[in-house]
């Protein structure tokens, strides 16, 4: 599993949400993470949402898979999960 992101977007995300993409990438190592397709808008690419635990925070991460290999995950945004997202995670895992 490989990760990539735009450095300017990482800096912006840190200022806006207090989460850097190095930390956010750890969500993919939570075996209990939940994932869903991000159909909120048409972005011109398929986007996915994963919610997972990165001790001690539960993170909500938006990403896409790079078309050329489907093994590189490009992080788009990351923040702490809100109440309904936390509830969905815990309901799926308990």
C-alpha positions in Angstrom: 0.0 0.0 0.0 1.4 3.4 -1.1 0.2 6.9 -0.3 0.5 10.2 -2.0 -1.0 13.7 -1.6 -0.6 17.2 -2.7 1.7 19.0 -0.2 -0.2 22.3 -0.4 -3.4 20.3 0.4 -1.7 18.6 3.3 -0.7 22.0 4.8 -4.2 23.3 4.2 -5.8 20.3 5.9 -3.5 20.7 8.9 -4.6 24.3 9.3 -8.2 23.6 8.8 -8.6 20.3 10.7 -5.4 19.8 12.7 -4.7 16.5 10.9 -1.7 15.9 8.7 -1.8 13.3 5.9 1.0 11.2 7.4 -1.2 10.6 10.5 -4.3 10.2 8.3 -2.7 7.4 6.3 -2.6 5.2 9.4 -6.4 4.9 9.2 -5.8 2.3 6.5 -4.2 0.0 9.0 -7.3 -0.3 11.2 -8.7 -3.7 10.3 -12.1 -2.5 11.6 -12.3 0.6 9.4 -15.5 1.2 7.5 -15.6 2.4 3.9 -18.1 3.8 1.5 -18.3 5.4 -1.9 -18.4 9.2 -1.7 -21.3 10.2 -3.9 -21.9 13.6 -2.5 -20.8 15.4 -5.7 -19.4 14.5 -9.1 -15.7 15.1 -8.7 -14.5 13.7 -12.1 -13.0 10.7 -10.3 -14.3 8.0 -7.9 -13.8 9.1 -4.3 -14.0 6.9 -1.2 -14.5 7.6 2.5 -13.0 5.5 5.2 -13.6 5.9 8.9 -11.1 4.3 11.2 -9.2 4.5 14.5 -5.8 6.1 14.8 -5.2 6.1 18.5 -6.9 7.7 20.2 -8.9 9.5 17.5 -11.5 8.2 15.0 -10.7 9.8 11.6 -12.8 10.5 8.5 -10.6 10.3 5.5 -11.5 11.0 1.8 -9.3 9.4 -0.8 -9.1 8.1 -4.3 -7.2 5.2 -5.9 -4.8 6.1 -8.6 -6.1 4.8 -12.0 -2.7 3.5 -13.1 -2.3 0.9 -10.4 -5.2 0.9 -7.9 -2.6 0.4 -5.2 -1.7 4.0 -4.6 -4.0 5.8 -2.3 -4.2 9.6 -2.9 -5.4 11.4 0.2 -7.8 14.3 -0.4 -8.9 15.3 3.1 -8.9 14.1 6.7 -10.6 15.2 9.9 -11.9 13.8 13.2 -15.1 11.9 12.7 -18.3 13.6 13.8 -20.9 12.1 16.1 -22.9 10.3 13.5 -19.7 8.9 11.8 -18.4 7.7 15.2 -21.8 6.0 15.8 -21.7 4.3 12.4 -18.1 3.0 13.1 -19.0 1.6 16.5 -22.3 0.1 15.3 -20.4 -1.7 12.5 -17.8 -3.0 14.9 -19.7 -3.8 18.1 
